[in-house]
Amino acid sequence: MTHGSLWNKILIFALPLAASSILQQLFNSVDTAVVGRFASSRALAAVGSNSSLISLMINLFIGISLGSNVVIAHYIGQKAKDSIQSAVHTAIVVAVLSGLFVMIAGQFIARPVLLLMGTPKDVIQMAVLYLRIYLLGMPFIMLYDFGSSILRSIGDSRRPLYSLIAAGIVNTVLNLVLVIVFHLSVAGVAIATVISNMVSSGIIIYILLHEAEPIRLDIKKLKIASKQLKKILLIGIPAGLQGMMFSIANVCIQSAINSFGSNAIAGSAAALNYEFFSYFMVNAFAQAAVTFTSQNYGAGQKDRCKKIFRLSMLFSILFCGTLSCIFVLGRDFFLHLYTTDEAVYRFAVQRILIVTTLEFLTSVYEISAGAMRGLGHSLLPAVITCVGSCVLRLIWIATVCRIYHTFWVLLIIYPISWVITGVSMMAAYHFIKKRVFRKTVAV
């Protein structure tokens, strides 16, 4: 990462990572497709009503896993082998503990939170059942996320992809068997997801146990090193809070969607999958910006840091925009994969036209935030995201949406918030970049 051509290395790193994220989302997408086609629209609404809540519960710890990526990548740039080992084992312990915490806490808050979100009475029982079963797999989800972040710190985004391909096959087969053959509906797709998460995390842990030094995992060395934990949390918690702010805003938006009934919930859930797929292109290049910037900043390569930002931004807009166009133009085919109900389909079309079309705008703030985190600054992008995406959306729901209670008015806040957050984040990046590089030169 610190020598030679950058554009091809960024692509080799980011595209498998995007594919990995898309496959991970396919676990949930296959859930929604199978229940939507072979169970009922109510079952589809039950699964879809959980997506924003699940994201809320896990995003904090996914952010912490990003912190481990940055810290380990910095140490790799500095060739600090002992520190790398210490950070790797600290990250795995944090993964296990955080997964257990979310799994246990989630069992108690599942019903109250879904009720608070206004989940309709005709789907609440199925929604709670799905969520509680899904949460049993949280330790495995965390192990996969943290383990993958360790591999990405050395530029390896391919083997996490391979593990998800295997898990995705397992998930798809089990979904079809448990729903179509055994008629388990939402319980069946949740069970399939848990088992598939066990498969993907098991493969990642096996890889780390047999990996070369200094990132090899040794069970006997598992412990939390306070120094490494502090560094990981310093980067990871603001990143996680940023993800949580997104999720809080999306939970509120989901609550507003719930007010339009189960057809709107189901249609939104169907279209949301394609937003995720497009966004994962952005997220992959943001992760590339984090990792490549971290290593090059650790190695004192400031000119390469600037080039990483430009290339990541260009690739993110290009790939996300292209994928979004495919989904929008082929919306009739893609949406009917999830539902044959025309009332559900009409809501899905509104969402895909308003939100998916402009998904590429997220590149501006995600790449800028990733570059800042690679330079060791994680709090400022978290604050900007909180204000631009969370607070702004909550104000919109509380004011404009109360006056104009229509589905498209609710959805239009997405592109509005992206533009405002993007402009602010880009300005913050250029400010941080100048300040950090000025200090580097002075030293």
C-alpha positions in Angstrom: 0.0 0.0 0.0 2.9 2.4 0.5 4.7 1.8 -2.8 3.9 1.7 -6.5 0.7 2.4 -8.4 -2.4 3.2 -6.4 -5.4 3.0 -8.7 -5.1 -0.7 -9.3 -4.4 -1.5 -5.7 -7.4 0.5 -4.5 -9.6 -1.4 -7.0 -8.2 -4.8 -6.0 -8.9 -3.9 -2.4 -12.3 -2.2 -2.7 -14.1 -4.4 -5.2 -13.9 -7.6 -3.2 -14.8 -5.7 -0.1 -17.9 -4.3 -1.9 -18.8 -7.8 -3.0 -18.4 -9.0 0.5 -20.7 -6.4 1.9 -23.2 -7.1 -0.9 -23.1 -10.8 0.0 -23.6 -10.0 3.6 -26.6 -7.9 2.8 -27.9 -10.7 0.6 -28.4 -12.8 3.8 -31.1 -10.3 4.7 -32.2 -9.8 1.1 -32.7 -13.5 0.5 -34.7 -13.5 3.8 -37.0 -10.8 2.4 -37.3 -12.3 -1.0 -38.1 -15.8 0.2 -40.8 -14.7 2.7 -42.2 -12.1 0.3 -42.6 -14.7 -2.5 -43.3 -17.9 -0.5 -44.8 -16.7 2.8 -46.8 -13.5 2.8 -46.6 -9.7 2.5 -47.0 -9.5 6.3 -44.0 -11.7 6.7 -42.0 -9.5 4.3 -43.1 -6.5 6.4 -42.0 -8.2 9.6 -38.5 -8.9 8.3 -38.2 -5.4 6.7 -39.3 -3.6 9.8 -36.3 -4.9 11.6 -33.6 -3.7 9.2 -33.0 -0.2 10.7 -33.2 -1.6 14.3 -30.6 -4.3 13.6 -28.3 -1.7 12.1 -28.7 0.5 15.2 -27.6 -2.3 17.5 -24.6 -3.4 15.6 -23.2 -0.2 14.0 -21.4 0.9 17.2 -19.4 -2.3 17.2 -18.8 -2.3 13.5 -17.3 1.2 14.0 -15.1 -0.2 16.7 -13.9 -2.9 14.2 -13.0 0.0 11.9 -10.9 1.3 14.7 -8.9 -1.9 14.9 -8.4 -1.7 11.1 -6.9 1.8 11.4 -4.7 1.0 14.4 -3.3 -2.2 12.9 -2.7 -0.5 9.6 -0.8 2.3 11.3 1.4 -0.3 13.1 2.0 -2.1 9.8 3.1 1.2 8.2 5.5 1.6 11.1 6.6 -2.1 11.1 5.7 -2.4 14.8 5.2 -6.2 15.0 4.6 -6.6 18.8 2.0 -3.8 18.7 0.3 -5.5 15.7 0.0 -8.8 17.6 -1.3 -7.0 20.7 -3.9 -5.1 18.7 -5.1 -8.3 16.8 -5.8 -10.2 20.0 -7.4 -7.2 21.7 -9.8 -6.8 18.7 -10.9 -10.5 18.8 -11.7 -10.3 22.5 -13.7 -7.1 22.0 -15.6 -8.9 19.2 -16.7 -11.8 21.4 -17.7 -9.6 24.3 -19.6 -7.0 22.2 -21.4 -9.8 20.3 -22.5 -11.4 23.5 -23.7 -8.1 24.9 -25.8 -7.2 21.9 -27.3 -10.8 21.8 -28.4 -10.7 25.4 -29.5 -7.1 25.6 -31.4 -7.5 22.3 -33.6 -10.2 23.7 -35.0 -7.9 26.3 -35.5 -4.8 24.1 -36.8 -6.5 21.0 -40.6 -6.1 21.6 -40.6 -2.7 23.4 -38.5 -1.1 20.7 -40.5 -2.5 17.9 -43.7 -1.3 19.6 -42.1 2.1 20.1 -41.3 2.2 16.4 -45.1 1.8 15.7 -44.8 -1.7 14.1 -48.3 -2.6 13.0 -50.2 -5.1 15.1 -50.6 -7.5 12.2 -46.9 -8.0 11.9 -45.5 -7.4 15.5 -45.5 -11.0 16.6 -43.5 -12.1 13.5 -41.2 -9.1 13.7 -40.3 -9.9 17.4 -39.7 -13.6 16.6 -37.4 -12.8 13.7 -35.4 -10.2 15.6 -34.9 -12.5 18.7 -33.6 -15.4 16.6 -31.4 -13.1 14.4 -29.8 -11.7 17.5 -28.6 -15.2 18.5 -26.0 -14.9 15.7 -24.5 -11.6 16.9 -21.3 -13.0 18.4 -20.6 -14.6 15.0 -21.4 -11.4 13.1 -19.0 -9.5 15.4 -16.2 -12.1 14.9 -16.6 -11.9 11.2 -16.5 -8.1 11.2 -13.5 -7.8 13.5 -11.7 -10.7 11.8 -12.3 -9.2 8.4 -11.0 -5.8 9.6 -7.8 -7.4 10.6 -7.3 -9.0 7.2 -8.2 -5.7 5.5 -5.5 -4.0 7.4 -2.9 -6.0 5.4 -4.8 -5.3 2.2 -6.6 -8.7 2.1 -10.3 -8.2 1.1 -10.6 -11.3 -1.0 -10.6 -14.1 1.7 -13.5 -12.4 3.6 -15.3 -12.5 0.3 -14.7 -16.2 -0.2 -16.0 -16.9 3.3 -19.2 -15.0 2.5 -19.7 -16.8 -0.7 -19.7 -20.1 1.2 -22.0 -18.7 3.9 -24.3 -17.2 1.2 -24.8 -20.5 -0.4 -25.7 -22.1 3.0 -28.1 -19.2 3.7 -29.9 -19.5 0.4 -30.4 -23.2 0.6 -31.5 -23.2 4.2 -34.0 -20.3 3.5 -35.7 -22.2 0.7 -35.8 -25.5 2.7 -37.0 -24.0 6.0 -39.6 -21.7 4.4 -40.9 -23.7 1.4 -40.5 -27.3 2.8 -41.0 -26.8 6.5 -43.2 -23.6 6.3 -41.3 -21.8 9.1 -41.8 -18.4 7.6 -39.9 -15.6 9.4 -38.4 -18.1 11.9 -37.0 -20.1 9.1 -35.2 -17.2 7.4 -33.8 -16.1 10.8 -32.5 -19.5 11.6 -30.8 -19.7 8.2 -29.2 -16.3 8.7 -27.7 -17.4 12.1 -26.3 -20.6 10.7 -24.8 -18.7 7.7 -23.1 -16.2 10.1 -21.6 -19.1 12.0 -20.1 -20.4 8.8 -18.6 -17.1 7.7 -17.1 -16.3 11.1 -15.8 -19.8 11.4 -13.9 -19.5 8.1 -12.4 -16.1 9.1 -11.2 -17.4 12.5 -9.7 -20.5 10.8 -7.8 -18.2 8.4 -6.5 -16.0 11.2 -5.4 -19.1 13.2 -3.3 -20.2 10.2 -2.1 -16.8 9.0 1.5 -15.7 9.0 2.9 -13.4 11.6 2.4 -10.7 12.8 -1.4 -11.0 12.4 -1.7 -14.7 13.3 -4.3 -15.4 16.0 -3.1 -17.5 18.9 -5.9 -18.5 21.3 -3.4 -18.6 24.2 -2.6 -14.9 23.7 -6.2 -13.7 23.8 -6.4 -10.8 26.2 -7.2 -7.1 26.2 -4.2 -4.8 26.1 -5.3 -1.5 27.6 -3.0 0.6 25.3 -4.3 -1.0 22.1 -7.9 -0.9 23.4 -7.7 2.8 24.0 -6.4 3.5 20.5 -9.0 1.2 18.9 -11.8 2.9 20.9 -10.5 6.4 20.1 -11.0 5.8 16.4 -13.8 3.2 16.6 -16.3 4.8 19.0 -16.8 8.0 17.0 -17.1 5.9 13.9 -19.6 3.6 15.6 -21.5 6.6 17.0 -21.7 8.0 13.4 -23.2 4.7 12.3 -25.6 4.8 15.2 -26.7 8.3 14.3 -27.6 7.1 10.9 -29.4 4.2 12.4 -31.3 6.4 14.9 -32.4 8.6 12.1 -33.4 5.6 10.0 -35.3 4.1 12.9 -37.3 7.3 13.1 -37.9 7.3 9.4 -38.9 3.6 9.7 -41.4 4.7 12.3 -42.8 7.2 9.9 -43.0 4.6 7.2 -44.9 2.4 9.5 -47.6 5.0 9.7 -48.4 4.3 6.0 -49.2 0.7 6.8 -47.8 -2.8 6.1 -47.8 -2.3 2.3 -45.5 0.7 2.7 -43.2 -1.2 5.1 -43.0 -4.1 2.6 -42.4 -1.9 -0.4 -39.7 0.1 1.4 -38.0 -3.1 2.6 -37.9 -4.4 -1.0 -36.4 -1.1 -2.4 -34.0 -0.7 0.5 -32.0 -3.8 -0.5 -30.9 -2.1 -3.7 -30.0 1.1 -1.8 -27.7 -1.1 0.3 -26.1 -2.7 -2.7 -25.3 0.7 -4.3 -24.1 2.1 -0.9 -21.7 -0.8 -0.4 -19.7 0.5 -3.4 -19.3 3.8 -1.6 -18.5 2.1 1.7 -15.9 -0.2 0.1 -14.0 2.8 -1.3 -14.4 4.6 2.0 -12.8 1.6 3.7 -10.0 1.7 1.1 -9.5 5.4 1.9 -9.2 4.5 5.6 -6.8 1.6 5.2 -4.6 3.1 2.5 -4.4 6.5 4.2 -3.6 4.8 7.5 -0.7 2.9 6.2 0.7 5.8 4.1 0.2 8.3 6.9 2.0 5.9 9.2 4.8 5.7 6.7 5.0 9.5 6.2 3.7 9.5 2.6 1.5 12.6 2.6 1.4 13.0 -1.3 0.1 9.4 -1.6 -2.6 10.2 1.0 -3.9 13.1 -1.1 -3.9 10.9 -4.2 -5.8 8.1 -2.3 -8.5 10.6 -1.5 -9.0 11.7 -5.1 -9.0 8.1 -6.5 -11.3 6.8 -3.9 -13.8 9.6 -4.5 -13.7 9.1 -8.3 -14.2 5.3 -8.1 -16.9 5.6 -5.5 -19.0 8.0 -7.5 -18.5 6.0 -10.7 -19.2 2.5 -9.4 -22.1 3.6 -7.1 -23.7 5.7 -9.9 -23.4 2.9 -12.4 -25.0 0.3 -10.1 -27.8 2.7 -9.0 -28.6 3.3 -12.7 -28.9 -0.4 -13.3 -31.4 -0.9 -10.4 -33.4 2.2 -11.3 -33.7 1.3 -15.0 -34.4 -2.3 -14.3 -36.7 -1.6 -11.3 -39.6 -3.6 -12.6 -37.5 -6.8 -12.8 -35.6 -6.2 -9.5 -38.6 -5.2 -7.4 -40.7 -8.2 -8.6 -38.0 -10.5 -7.2 -39.3 -9.5 -3.8 -43.1 -9.1 -4.2 -46.0 -9.8 -6.6 -48.3 -7.5 -4.7 -49.0 -4.4 -6.8 -49.8 -2.2 -3.7 -46.4 -3.1 -2.2 -44.7 -2.5 -5.6 -46.0 1.1 -5.9 -44.4 2.1 -2.6 -41.2 0.3 -3.7 -41.0 2.2 -6.9 -41.3 5.6 -5.1 -38.4 4.7 -2.9 -36.1 3.4 -5.6 -36.7 6.5 -7.8 -36.2 9.0 -5.1 -33.4 7.5 -3.0 -31.5 4.9 -5.1 -31.2 7.3 -8.0 -29.1 9.7 -5.9 -27.2 7.2 -3.8 -23.9 8.3 -5.3 -24.1 11.6 -3.4 -23.1 9.6 -0.2 -19.6 9.3 -1.7 -18.8 12.9 -0.9 -19.2 12.6 2.9 -18.2 8.9 3.2 -14.8 9.2 1.4 -14.0 12.5 3.2 -14.8 10.9 6.5 -12.8 7.8 5.7 -9.7 9.9 4.7 -10.0 11.9 8.0 -10.1 8.6 10.0 -7.1 7.4 8.2 -5.3 10.5 9.4 -6.3 9.7 12.9 -9.3 12.1 13.2 -12.6 10.3 13.9 -14.6 12.6 16.1 -15.2 15.5 13.7 -16.8 13.3 10.9 -19.0 11.7 13.5 -20.2 15.1 14.7 -20.9 16.3 11.2 -22.8 13.1 10.4 -24.8 13.4 13.5 -25.9 17.0 12.7 -26.3 16.6 8.9 -27.9 13.2 8.8 -29.5 12.5 12.2 -30.6 15.9 13.5 -31.7 17.3 10.1 -33.8 14.2 9.4 -35.5 14.2 12.8 -36.4 17.9 12.3 -37.8 17.1 8.8 -40.0 14.3 10.2 -41.2 16.4 13.1 -42.1 19.4 10.9 -42.4 19.0 7.2 -43.7 15.4 7.3 -46.4 16.4 9.8 -47.7 19.0 7.4 -47.3 17.0 4.2 -48.0 13.4 5.3 -47.0 11.7 2.0 -44.5 8.9 1.3 -42.4 10.9 -1.2 -42.1 13.9 1.1 -40.7 11.6 3.8 -38.2 10.0 1.4 -36.9 13.3 -0.1 -35.0 14.1 3.1 -32.4 11.4 2.2 -30.8 13.3 -0.8 -31.3 16.7 1.0 -29.3 15.5 4.0 -26.6 13.9 1.8 -25.9 17.2 0.0 -25.7 19.2 3.3 -23.6 16.5 5.0 -21.3 16.1 2.0 -20.5 19.8 1.6 -19.7 20.0 5.3 -17.6 16.9 5.4 -15.6 17.9 2.3 -14.7 21.2 3.9 -13.7 19.5 7.2 -11.5 17.1 5.3 -9.5 19.9 3.6 -9.2 21.7 7.0 -7.9 18.6 8.8 -5.6 17.6 5.9 -3.9 21.0 5.9 -3.4 21.0 9.7 -2.1 17.4 9.9 0.3 17.8 7.0 1.6 21.1 8.3 2.4 19.4 11.6 4.1 16.6 9.7 6.3 19.0 7.8 7.1 20.9 11.0 8.2 17.7 12.7 
